[in-house]
Amino acid sequence: MNYILVGDGGHSRVIQEMIESAAPSRIAAYLDDRYKKLVKRGDIYYGPISAARSVLRHVYCGKLVITVADNLTRKSVVKRLNLADDCYTSVISTHAIVSPSAEIGAGTVVMPGAIVNAEAKVGKHGIINTASVVEHNCRLSDFAHISSKACLTSGVKVREGVLVGANATVIPDVEIGQWAVVGAGATVTSDVPEFAQALGVPAKVVNQEKGGGFNAYMSF
């Protein structure tokens, strides 16, 4: 597999190391808008995000991964590129555990130490971060981010764009509404409405206005 990474910041560095440790996979291109034009250095392309289609034409068996941590940004890049799902691929660390019966969507990244258990379904362009747990029969929609050491117990439903903060726990069969934010260390014992913020132990909704969750992303 030849990987084309879209995003070249700190989150991307972790994914780069995951790919490099999984030979014979290799990184064929880095696309980020800090690069003003498409150039080739050795056998690696560097260029702006808008060069994605051109790079896909030039890289044999090339697949894209959006290596940006922010959920909204990943969605905006997918919309901007307007490419078919089969242009993207998942990246799963060799140090992660993913059940054979679990499903991982295109463009999703599963970090070292993460566990995705039986019959779990993870949508497209998500992040299952370091040492997090997605238990059996969980359902995660697209663009979700389960942060480091967070735990989704069995049957949890996570809708589009949700951020579950580091060390948070969500008890069985709870639903987290689209673009909601669960704060770091929270314990969620009941459903969280869409666009809301849920903080504390047990978690309480502190902001249910539309867009409230968006504004909290950088806090967790």
HELIX and SHEET records of a PDB file:
HELIX    1   1 GLY A   10  GLU A   20  1                                  11    
HELIX    2   2 ILE A   49  ALA A   51  5                                   3    
HELIX    3   3 ALA A   52  HIS A   58  1                                   7    
HELIX    4   4 ASN A   71  LEU A   81  1                                  11    
HELIX    5   5 ASP A   85  CYS A   87  5                                   3    
HELIX    6   6 GLY A  212  ASN A  215  1                                   4    
HELIX    7   7 TYR A  217  SER A  219  5                                   3    
SHEET    1   A 5 VAL A  39  ARG A  41  0                                        
SHEET    2   A 5 ILE A  44  GLY A  47 -1                                        
SHEET    3   A 5 ARG A  26  LEU A  31  1                                        
SHEET    4   A 5 ASN A   2  VAL A   6  1                                        
SHEET    5   A 5 GLY A  62  ILE A  66  1                                        
SHEET    1   B 8 VAL A  91  ILE A  92  0                                        
SHEET    2   B 8 VAL A 109  VAL A 110  1                                        
SHEET    3   B 8 ILE A 127  ILE A 128  1                                        
SHEET    4   B 8 HIS A 145  ILE A 146  1                                        
SHEET    5   B 8 LEU A 163  VAL A 164  1                                        
SHEET    6   B 8 VAL A 181  VAL A 182  1                                        
SHEET    7   B 8 GLN A 197  LEU A 199  1                                        
SHEET    8   B 8 LYS A 204  ASN A 207 -1                                        
SHEET    1   C 6 ILE A  97  VAL A  98  0                                        
SHEET    2   C 6 ILE A 115  VAL A 116  1                                        
SHEET    3   C 6 VAL A 133  VAL A 134  1                                        
SHEET    4   C 6 CYS A 151  LEU A 152  1                                        
SHEET    5   C 6 THR A 169  VAL A 170  1                                        
SHEET    6   C 6 THR A 187  VAL A 188  1                                        
SHEET    1   D 5 GLU A 103  ILE A 104  0                                        
SHEET    2   D 5 LYS A 121  VAL A 122  1                                        
SHEET    3   D 5 ARG A 139  LEU A 140  1                                        
SHEET    4   D 5 LYS A 157  VAL A 158  1                                        
SHEET    5   D 5 GLU A 175  ILE A 176  1                                        
END                                                                             
